Amino acid sequence: MKKLWQRLLIFILAVPLIAIIVIYLSHFNHLVLNVLVVLFSTMGAAEFSAMLAQKKINIPKTEAMILGALLPAAVSLTVCFNINIIFTPSVFAAAVLWLLVSRIFSREASLEDFTGRLAAGLAVLLYPGFLLSWLIGMSRWENAGVIILTFICIVFASDASAWAAGMLFGRGNQGIIPASPNKSAAGFIGGVIGSIIIGVGAAVIRPDVFVFRFASIPGFAAGALLGLVTGIAATLGDLAESALKRSSGIKDSGNIILGRGGALDSIDSIAFAAPVFYFICRLTLKLP
């Protein structure tokens, strides 16, 4: 019961807060939201580096945080301040080069950990930073506020409806995924249904934004497709992080968010679903 109230409290507080940020603080292509994404990516990278350390794959926490922030920050500068688009891949290349050359003058004892440090550095550069960068990339689109808010609501609805369906109908159909034995088939189906409802609802409320590329297919079909694919991706993101935590022997990535655990626990689904949602929008919708 305590966990139920914690989840409800987070949902009641988080959704309106994000809506306010997206709708009313949209200056400079949603700079405030993008800064929050960079912040969570930084914290998530630090938590991920701690997981890797459990497997003796070490990187200094400060360096992990810098690497986790690099790509989201680079995309934010490109989007919000119209910096040349080549800036982001240049930052990515510079980070990889740094990881490759930063230990070439180290003492022999330090070189023994070089491979692990390189692996950890590349890992925190990509997860969650690279994946979250696609969320920031959406902020350059026309009607970005509606699209981003729809994406966030789809992910939240997937999580909330999966949890509710699992609680109500999950007994007897759990243990399908070894990485997360508490997850149930009923929860997965409920999560997908919840995400489809949000996708269709967004397309019905704002048909001027969710315009399908193919005129013969109604707009709500685009919303259903967005909800379906994004909901599945969000679930896979949650399961992927569960596998990482189980491999590392920890329950939560951190404890900074009541009822959710760490920053990575809160953004795992968003990070995984962001590039999927981005590409589905580009493929199916009429975007400038």
MITOR-773951 format. One record per residue: residue number from 1; x, y, z of N, C-alpha, C in turn. Coordinates in pm, whole numbers, plus 50000, padded with zeros to 5 digits. Example, Ala and Ser with C-alpha at 12.3 -4.5 7.8 and 13.67 -1.06 7.14 Angstrom:
# residues 2
{1 {51319 49431 50780} {51230 49550 50780} {51320 49670 50780}}
{2 {51285 49775 50708} {51367 49894 50714} {51290 50003 50787}}
//
This chain:
# residues 288
{1 {50083 49880 50000} {50000 50000 50000} {50087 50127 50000}}
{2 {50196 50122 50076} {50286 50237 50080} {50343 50267 49941}}
{3 {50382 50160 49869} {50438 50180 49736} {50333 50235 49641}}
{4 {50205 50195 49659} {50097 50246 49576} {50085 50396 49592}}
{5 {50084 50444 49717} {50071 50587 49741} {50193 50664 49691}}
{6 {50310 50605 49702} {50429 50671 49650} {50422 50686 49499}}
{7 {50376 50582 49429} {50363 50590 49284} {50258 50693 49244}}
{8 {50146 50693 49314} {50040 50789 49283} {50087 50932 49306}}
{9 {50162 50952 49416} {50211 51086 49448} {50306 51135 49339}}
{10 {50397 51047 49295} {50491 51085 49190} {50415 51118 49061}}
{11 {50316 51035 49027} {50239 51059 48905} {50163 51191 48913}}
{12 {50099 51217 49027} {50020 51339 49045} {50108 51463 49039}}
{13 {50229 51455 49094} {50318 51570 49096} {50399 51583 48967}}
{14 {50447 51471 48915} {50541 51476 48803} {50475 51518 48673}}
{15 {50360 51463 48642} {50296 51491 48512} {50260 51639 48498}}
{16 {50191 51700 48597} {50163 51844 48583} {50289 51930 48577}}
{17 {50392 51891 48655} {50516 51969 48654} {50583 51963 48517}}
{18 {50589 51844 48460} {50649 51831 48326} {50565 51907 48223}}
{19 {50433 51900 48237} {50346 51972 48143} {50370 52122 48150}}
{20 {50387 52174 48271} {50414 52318 48288} {50547 52355 48222}}
{21 {50648 52272 48246} {50780 52299 48188} {50774 52296 48036}}
{22 {50707 52196 47981} {50702 52179 47836} {50619 52288 47769}}
{23 {50505 52323 47830} {50412 52415 47764} {50448 52562 47790}}
{24 {50482 52595 47916} {50500 52735 47951} {50646 52781 47957}}
{25 {50739 52688 47958} {50881 52725 47960} {50949 52672 47834}}
{26 {50893 52712 47721} {50938 52658 47593} {51040 52748 47522}}
{27 {51089 52851 47591} {51180 52945 47528} {51309 52875 47485}}
{28 {51368 52927 47377} {51493 52872 47322} {51480 52720 47296}}
{29 {51370 52685 47232} {51346 52543 47200} {51355 52454 47324}}
{30 {51278 52492 47426} {51264 52412 47548} {51396 52395 47622}}
{31 {51465 52506 47641} {51594 52504 47710} {51583 52446 47851}}
{32 {51479 52485 47926} {51465 52438 48065} {51451 52286 48068}}
{33 {51365 52232 47983} {51348 52087 47977} {51479 52019 47939}}
{34 {51549 52076 47842} {51674 52015 47797} {51781 52015 47906}}
{35 {51783 52121 47986} {51877 52125 48099} {51844 52014 48199}}
{36 {51715 51992 48223} {51674 51883 48313} {51716 51748 48258}}
{37 {51705 51731 48127} {51747 51605 48065} {51897 51585 48085}}
{38 {51975 51691 48065} {52120 51682 48087} {52150 51646 48232}}
{39 {52078 51708 48325} {52099 51680 48467} {52071 51534 48501}}
{40 {51958 51483 48453} {51923 51343 48482} {52019 51247 48413}}
{41 {52065 51285 48294} {52162 51201 48225} {52293 51195 48304}}
{42 {52333 51308 48361} {52454 51312 48443} {52442 51222 48565}}
{43 {52329 51233 48635} {52308 51149 48754} {52296 51002 48714}}
{44 {52227 50975 48603} {52211 50838 48558} {52344 50774 48521}}
{45 {52432 50852 48458} {52565 50800 48422} {52646 50767 48547}}
{46 {52634 50851 48650} {52704 50824 48775} {52655 50694 48838}}
{47 {52524 50673 48836} {52467 50550 48892} {52507 50428 48809}}
{48 {52508 50445 48677} {52549 50334 48590} {52695 50297 48613}}
{49 {52780 50397 48633} {52921 50369 48661} {52936 50292 48792}}
{50 {52850 50320 48890} {52853 50245 49016} {52813 50099 48993}}
{51 {52716 50076 48903} {52680 49939 48869} {52798 49866 48805}}
{52 {52863 49934 48712} {52977 49873 48643} {53089 49842 48741}}
{53 {53106 49927 48841} {53211 49905 48941} {53188 49776 49018}}
{54 {53062 49734 49032} {53032 49608 49099} {53089 49489 49023}}
{55 {53112 49508 48892} {53168 49402 48808} {53316 49429 48779}}
{56 {53378 49515 48859} {53521 49550 48845} {53551 49620 48712}}
{57 {53452 49691 48659} {53471 49772 48539} {53462 49917 48586}}
{58 {53578 49979 48609} {53581 50103 48684} {53612 50225 48598}}
{59 {53547 50335 48635} {53578 50466 48580} {53550 50567 48691}}
{60 {53633 50670 48709} {53606 50769 48813} {53467 50829 48799}}
{61 {53400 50849 48911} {53262 50897 48910} {53250 51032 48839}}
{62 {53344 51123 48867} {53339 51255 48804} {53350 51245 48653}}
{63 {53441 51160 48607} {53457 51142 48462} {53331 51081 48401}}
{64 {53270 50986 48472} {53147 50925 48424} {53036 51029 48409}}
{65 {53027 51119 48505} {52924 51223 48501} {52947 51318 48383}}
{66 {53072 51353 48359} {53103 51441 48246} {53067 51373 48114}}
{67 {53105 51246 48101} {53074 51172 47978} {52923 51157 47960}}
{68 {52852 51134 48070} {52707 51120 48062} {52638 51247 48019}}
{69 {52697 51361 48052} {52635 51490 48018} {52673 51540 47879}}
{70 {52782 51489 47823} {52839 51549 47701} {52741 51553 47583}}
{71 {52688 51439 47545} {52605 51435 47425} {52472 51509 47443}}
{72 {52399 51491 47554} {52278 51572 47572} {52308 51722 47574}}
{73 {52420 51761 47637} {52455 51903 47641} {52489 51954 47501}}
{74 {52560 51874 47422} {52595 51915 47286} {52471 51931 47200}}
{75 {52379 51837 47209} {52254 51848 47131} {52173 51967 47179}}
{76 {52171 51993 47310} {52098 52109 47363} {52153 52239 47307}}
{77 {52284 52252 47302} {52345 52373 47247} {52313 52387 47099}}
{78 {52314 52276 47028} {52281 52279 46886} {52138 52323 46862}}
{79 {52046 52266 46941} {51904 52292 46923} {51864 52429 46976}}
{80 {51911 52463 47095} {51864 52584 47163} {51932 52712 47113}}
{81 {52055 52700 47067} {52129 52819 47029} {52180 52814 46885}}
{82 {52124 52721 46808} {52149 52713 46665} {52299 52699 46632}}
{83 {52369 52621 46712} {52508 52591 46683} {52514 52490 46568}}
{84 {52618 52495 46489} {52631 52408 46373} {52610 52262 46412}}
{85 {52536 52191 46329} {52497 52054 46360} {52617 51960 46372}}
{86 {52729 51997 46314} {52850 51914 46322} {52908 51913 46463}}
{87 {52861 52003 46549} {52914 52014 46685} {52894 51885 46764}}
{88 {52776 51825 46755} {52747 51705 46834} {52836 51587 46796}}
{89 {52843 51548 46668} {52936 51438 46636} {53081 51471 46668}}
{90 {53117 51599 46663} {53254 51638 46700} {53279 51613 46848}}
{91 {53181 51645 46932} {53192 51620 47076} {53201 51470 47102}}
{92 {53120 51393 47031} {53123 51247 47047} {53261 51192 47011}}
{93 {53314 51237 46898} {53447 51191 46854} {53554 51231 46955}}
{94 {53546 51353 47007} {53645 51401 47105} {53640 51315 47231}}
{95 {53519 51277 47275} {53506 51195 47395} {53569 51057 47374}}
{96 {53543 50998 47257} {53601 50865 47229} {53753 50874 47221}}
{97 {53803 50978 47155} {53948 50995 47145} {54012 51013 47282}}
{98 {53945 51090 47368} {53996 51110 47503} {54006 50976 47578}}
{99 {53902 50896 47566} {53904 50767 47635} {54017 50677 47583}}
{100 {54049 50691 47455} {54153 50607 47396} {54295 50653 47434}}
{101 {54314 50784 47449} {54451 50834 47469} {54481 50874 47613}}
{102 {54378 50879 47699} {54397 50936 47833} {54488 50854 47922}}
{103 {54517 50730 47887} {54601 50647 47972} {54732 50604 47903}}
{104 {54762 50659 47788} {54881 50610 47716} {55011 50648 47786}}
{105 {55008 50749 47871} {55129 50788 47944} {55124 50746 48091}}
{106 {55030 50657 48124} {55015 50613 48262} {55121 50509 48296}}
{107 {55140 50488 48424} {55232 50385 48469} {55178 50246 48432}}
{108 {55265 50150 48428} {55227 50017 48381} {55115 49958 48465}}
{109 {55118 49984 48596} {55012 49930 48683} {54875 49983 48645}}
{110 {54869 50111 48606} {54741 50171 48568} {54690 50114 48437}}
{111 {54781 50072 48349} {54740 50021 48219} {54664 49889 48230}}
{112 {54680 49819 48342} {54607 49694 48359} {54456 49716 48360}}
{113 {54412 49834 48404} {54269 49864 48411} {54220 49942 48289}}
{114 {54309 49960 48191} {54274 50048 48079} {54154 49996 48000}}
{115 {54151 49866 47972} {54040 49810 47893} {53907 49828 47964}}
{116 {53905 49800 48094} {53782 49817 48170} {53738 49961 48176}}
{117 {53835 50051 48192} {53801 50193 48197} {53747 50242 48063}}
{118 {53806 50195 47954} {53757 50230 47821} {53615 50180 47801}}
{119 {53590 50055 47841} {53456 49997 47827} {53354 50075 47910}}
{120 {53392 50109 48034} {53301 50185 48121} {53275 50324 48065}}
{121 {53379 50388 48012} {53363 50521 47956} {53269 50522 47836}}
{122 {53286 50426 47747} {53198 50417 47630} {53054 50386 47674}}
{123 {53041 50302 47777} {52908 50265 47824} {52833 50386 47878}}
{124 {52896 50465 47966} {52825 50579 48024} {52808 50692 47922}}
{125 {52891 50695 47819} {52873 50793 47712} {52745 50765 47636}}
{126 {52715 50637 47618} {52599 50597 47537} {52472 50584 47619}}
{127 {52485 50534 47742} {52365 50508 47825} {52380 50575 47960}}
{128 {52293 50671 47992} {52175 50708 47915} {52193 50827 47820}}
{129 {52311 50890 47817} {52327 51018 47748} {52290 51018 47601}}
{130 {52349 50927 47524} {52321 50923 47380} {52172 50899 47355}}
{131 {52112 50808 47429} {51971 50777 47408} {51881 50896 47444}}
{132 {51911 50964 47554} {51830 51079 47594} {51846 51196 47498}}
{133 {51955 51199 47423} {51977 51308 47327} {51866 51315 47223}}
{134 {51803 51202 47196} {51694 51201 47096} {51572 51274 47148}}
{135 {51550 51272 47279} {51441 51351 47337} {51468 51500 47316}}
{136 {51591 51542 47339} {51627 51682 47317} {51612 51719 47170}}
{137 {51646 51626 47082} {51633 51652 46939} {51491 51682 46895}}
{138 {51392 51631 46967} {51252 51659 46932} {51217 51806 46950}}
{139 {51292 51876 47036} {51253 52013 47069} {51276 52111 46954}}
{140 {51340 52069 46847} {51358 52157 46732} {51236 52153 46638}}
{141 {51146 52058 46657} {51031 52043 46566} {50925 52150 46592}}
{142 {50847 52178 46491} {50727 52260 46508} {50629 52181 46595}}
{143 {50558 52249 46683} {50467 52184 46778} {50542 52084 46869}}
{144 {50666 52117 46901} {50748 52028 46983} {50686 52004 47120}}
{145 {50623 52106 47176} {50564 52091 47309} {50460 51980 47313}}
{146 {50371 51978 47214} {50267 51875 47208} {50330 51737 47188}}
{147 {50427 51730 47100} {50488 51601 47068} {50566 51547 47188}}
{148 {50645 51632 47252} {50723 51587 47368} {50632 51546 47483}}
{149 {50528 51627 47508} {50436 51593 47616} {50364 51462 47587}}
{150 {50329 51439 47462} {50267 51312 47424} {50362 51196 47452}}
{151 {50487 51213 47415} {50586 51108 47439} {50599 51077 47588}}
{152 {50613 51181 47669} {50628 51161 47814} {50504 51091 47871}}
{153 {50386 51134 47828} {50263 51074 47878} {50249 50928 47835}}
{154 {50292 50895 47713} {50289 50756 47668} {50376 50670 47759}}
{155 {50497 50717 47788} {50588 50640 47873} {50531 50627 48014}}
{156 {50480 50735 48069} {50422 50731 48204} {50301 50638 48207}}
{157 {50216 50648 48104} {50096 50564 48099} {50133 50418 48086}}
{158 {50237 50389 48009} {50283 50251 47996} {50325 50196 48131}}
{159 {50402 50273 48205} {50450 50229 48336} {50335 50213 48434}}
{160 {50247 50314 48440} {50139 50312 48538} {50037 50202 48509}}
{161 {49999 50187 48383} {49899 50086 48349} {49957 49945 48359}}
{162 {50087 49930 48329} {50151 49800 48345} {50153 49760 48492}}
{163 {50186 49856 48579} {50188 49827 48722} {50048 49793 48773}}
{164 {49946 49870 48730} {49809 49845 48776} {49758 49711 48726}}
{165 {49781 49681 48597} {49734 49554 48541} {49805 49437 48606}}
{166 {49934 49454 48635} {50008 49348 48703} {49955 49321 48843}}
{167 {49921 49429 48915} {49866 49413 49049} {49730 49343 49046}}
{168 {49647 49377 48947} {49511 49324 48941} {49504 49185 48878}}
{169 {49582 49163 48773} {49564 49041 48694} {49693 48961 48677}}
{170 {49800 49001 48746} {49930 48939 48721} {49956 48808 48792}}
{171 {49873 48773 48886} {49898 48649 48961} {49886 48528 48867}}
{172 {49988 48446 48867} {49985 48326 48785} {50051 48342 48650}}
{173 {50086 48465 48610} {50153 48482 48481} {50279 48566 48495}}
{174 {50345 48553 48610} {50471 48622 48635} {50589 48532 48601}}
{175 {50708 48591 48608} {50829 48512 48589} {50864 48481 48445}}
{176 {50802 48553 48351} {50829 48528 48209} {50969 48576 48173}}
{177 {51009 48690 48231} {51140 48748 48204} {51230 48724 48325}}
{178 {51335 48642 48313} {51421 48613 48428} {51484 48738 48490}}
{179 {51513 48839 48407} {51577 48960 48459} {51486 49037 48553}}
{180 {51355 49017 48539} {51259 49088 48624} {51142 48994 48652}}
{181 {51160 48899 48744} {51059 48795 48767} {50926 48845 48819}}
{182 {50920 48967 48873} {50793 49019 48922} {50705 49073 48811}}
{183 {50763 49096 48693} {50684 49145 48581} {50595 49032 48528}}
{184 {50475 49068 48484} {50378 48968 48439} {50334 48996 48296}}
{185 {50276 48893 48233} {50220 48910 48099} {50105 49009 48102}}
{186 {50024 49003 48208} {49912 49097 48221} {49962 49240 48230}}
{187 {50073 49259 48302} {50129 49392 48312} {50179 49443 48178}}
{188 {50243 49357 48101} {50291 49398 47968} {50174 49439 47880}}
{189 {50068 49358 47878} {49952 49390 47795} {49887 49519 47842}}
{190 {49874 49535 47974} {49815 49657 48027} {49896 49779 47992}}
{191 {50029 49767 47997} {50115 49880 47961} {50099 49921 47817}}
{192 {50090 49823 47728} {50073 49853 47585} {49937 49919 47560}}
{193 {49833 49868 47625} {49699 49927 47608} {49699 50072 47656}}
{194 {49760 50097 47772} {49765 50233 47824} {49839 50328 47732}}
{195 {49949 50283 47673} {50025 50369 47583} {49951 50394 47454}}
{196 {49878 50295 47404} {49799 50315 47281} {49688 50416 47306}}
{197 {49625 50408 47422} {49516 50503 47455} {49569 50646 47452}}
{198 {49686 50669 47510} {49743 50804 47509} {49778 50846 47367}}
{199 {49837 50756 47289} {49873 50790 47151} {49751 50827 47068}}
{200 {49645 50747 47078} {49522 50776 47004} {49457 50904 47055}}
{201 {49456 50921 47187} {49396 51042 47243} {49466 51168 47195}}
{202 {49599 51165 47190} {49675 51280 47143} {49642 51312 46997}}
{203 {49630 51207 46915} {49600 51228 46773} {49459 51281 46752}}
{204 {49366 51239 46837} {49227 51287 46826} {49216 51432 46873}}
{205 {49286 51464 46983} {49280 51601 47037} {49354 51700 46948}}
{206 {49468 51659 46893} {49547 51748 46809} {49573 51685 46671}}
{207 {49468 51674 46590} {49485 51615 46457} {49571 51701 46365}}
{208 {49587 51830 46400} {49672 51917 46320} {49820 51888 46339}}
{209 {49855 51823 46451} {49995 51789 46480} {50027 51648 46433}}
{210 {49939 51554 46465} {49963 51414 46430} {49898 51383 46295}}
{211 {49963 51432 46191} {49915 51413 46054} {49996 51302 45989}}
{212 {49930 51195 45949} {49997 51081 45889} {50047 51116 45749}}
{213 {50163 51063 45714} {50221 51090 45582} {50133 51038 45469}}
{214 {50060 50932 45495} {49978 50870 45393} {49833 50912 45415}}
{215 {49780 50989 45321} {49650 51052 45339} {49536 50952 45356}}
{216 {49553 50832 45303} {49446 50733 45310} {49431 50672 45450}}
{217 {49528 50695 45537} {49524 50638 45672} {49488 50748 45771}}
{218 {49385 50730 45853} {49343 50835 45947} {49450 50866 46051}}
{219 {49443 50988 46104} {49543 51035 46198} {49551 50952 46325}}
{220 {49434 50901 46372} {49438 50826 46497} {49520 50697 46483}}
{221 {49532 50649 46358} {49613 50530 46336} {49760 50560 46364}}
{222 {49803 50681 46329} {49940 50722 46360} {49961 50728 46510}}
{223 {49859 50781 46582} {49868 50785 46727} {49873 50647 46788}}
{224 {49794 50554 46734} {49795 50416 46785} {49930 50351 46761}}
{225 {49988 50375 46643} {50119 50318 46612} {50226 50376 46705}}
{226 {50222 50508 46725} {50317 50571 46816} {50305 50513 46956}}
{227 {50181 50500 47003} {50159 50447 47137} {50205 50303 47150}}
{228 {50174 50221 47049} {50211 50080 47052} {50363 50061 47057}}
{229 {50431 50120 46960} {50576 50098 46949} {50650 50162 47066}}
{230 {50607 50283 47104} {50675 50352 47215} {50649 50280 47347}}
{231 {50528 50230 47366} {50498 50156 47488} {50581 50030 47500}}
{232 {50598 49959 47389} {50682 49838 47392} {50827 49876 47421}}
{233 {50874 49982 47357} {51011 50026 47380} {51032 50068 47526}}
{234 {50934 50136 47585} {50945 50178 47724} {50956 50057 47817}}
{235 {50877 49954 47788} {50882 49832 47868} {51018 49764 47855}}
{236 {51070 49759 47733} {51202 49699 47711} {51311 49778 47784}}
{237 {51297 49911 47787} {51394 49993 47860} {51394 49961 48008}}
{238 {51276 49942 48065} {51265 49907 48206} {51327 49770 48232}}
{239 {51301 49675 48142} {51355 49540 48158} {51508 49539 48141}}
{240 {51557 49620 48047} {51701 49626 48025} {51773 49676 48150}}
{241 {51716 49780 48214} {51781 49830 48335} {51769 49729 48449}}
{242 {51657 49655 48453} {51643 49549 48553} {51752 49444 48536}}
{243 {51783 49411 48410} {51889 49314 48384} {52024 49367 48431}}
{244 {52049 49496 48408} {52174 49558 48454} {52184 49552 48607}}
{245 {52075 49585 48673} {52076 49585 48819} {52093 49444 48874}}
{246 {52025 49348 48813} {52037 49210 48860} {52180 49159 48840}}
{247 {52239 49196 48726} {52378 49156 48699} {52474 49217 48800}}
{248 {52441 49339 48845} {52528 49410 48940} {52498 49374 49085}}
{249 {52389 49302 49108} {52355 49261 49243} {52295 49371 49328}}
{250 {52226 49466 49265} {52162 49575 49341} {52013 49580 49309}}
{251 {51936 49638 49400} {51791 49648 49382} {51752 49774 49308}}
{252 {51809 49888 49348} {51781 50017 49286} {51912 50082 49245}}
{253 {51907 50167 49142} {52028 50234 49098} {52070 50344 49195}}
{254 {51978 50390 49278} {52007 50494 49377} {51887 50511 49468}}
{255 {51882 50620 49542} {51770 50642 49635} {51730 50789 49643}}
{256 {51746 50862 49532} {51720 51005 49538} {51574 51041 49512}}
{257 {51494 50945 49459} {51355 50974 49425} {51266 50879 49502}}
{258 {51175 50935 49582} {51085 50858 49666} {51003 50760 49583}}
{259 {51008 50634 49621} {50926 50534 49555} {50978 50488 49420}}
{260 {51084 50551 49369} {51136 50515 49237} {51279 50466 49242}}
{261 {51353 50504 49343} {51494 50466 49351} {51583 50577 49302}}
{262 {51670 50545 49206} {51765 50642 49155} {51717 50712 49030}}
{263 {51803 50801 48980} {51770 50873 48857} {51755 50777 48740}}
{264 {51844 50678 48732} {51838 50583 48622} {51711 50499 48628}}
{265 {51663 50470 48747} {51537 50397 48761} {51420 50478 48705}}
{266 {51432 50609 48707} {51323 50696 48663} {51328 50728 48514}}
{267 {51445 50716 48453} {51458 50755 48312} {51489 50637 48221}}
{268 {51494 50515 48276} {51531 50401 48193} {51436 50382 48075}}
{269 {51306 50390 48101} {51208 50375 47994} {51212 50491 47896}}
{270 {51229 50612 47948} {51235 50731 47863} {51356 50723 47771}}
{271 {51471 50685 47827} {51593 50679 47747} {51581 50578 47633}}
{272 {51526 50460 47663} {51515 50356 47561} {51411 50392 47455}}
{273 {51302 50455 47499} {51192 50484 47406} {51215 50609 47322}}
{274 {51301 50700 47369} {51318 50828 47299} {51362 50813 47153}}
{275 {51468 50737 47122} {51505 50724 46981} {51401 50651 46900}}
{276 {51330 50555 46961} {51225 50482 46890} {51112 50577 46852}}
{277 {51065 50656 46950} {50959 50753 46924} {51002 50854 46818}}
{278 {51126 50900 46829} {51179 50998 46734} {51171 50944 46591}}
{279 {51220 50824 46569} {51224 50769 46434} {51084 50736 46381}}
{280 {50995 50689 46469} {50858 50662 46424} {50789 50791 46382}}
{281 {50812 50898 46458} {50756 51028 46419} {50811 51072 46285}}
{282 {50941 51061 46265} {51001 51102 46138} {50950 51019 46022}}
{283 {50923 50892 46045} {50880 50804 45938} {50733 50817 45905}}
{284 {50650 50846 46006} {50506 50839 45985} {50434 50973 45981}}
{285 {50490 51076 46046} {50422 51204 46055} {50478 51305 45954}}
{286 {50397 51402 45922} {50441 51514 45837} {50507 51618 45926}}
{287 {50638 51607 45940} {50712 51701 46022} {50799 51788 45932}}
{288 {50822 51916 45971} {50906 52003 45889} {51052 51959 45893}}
//
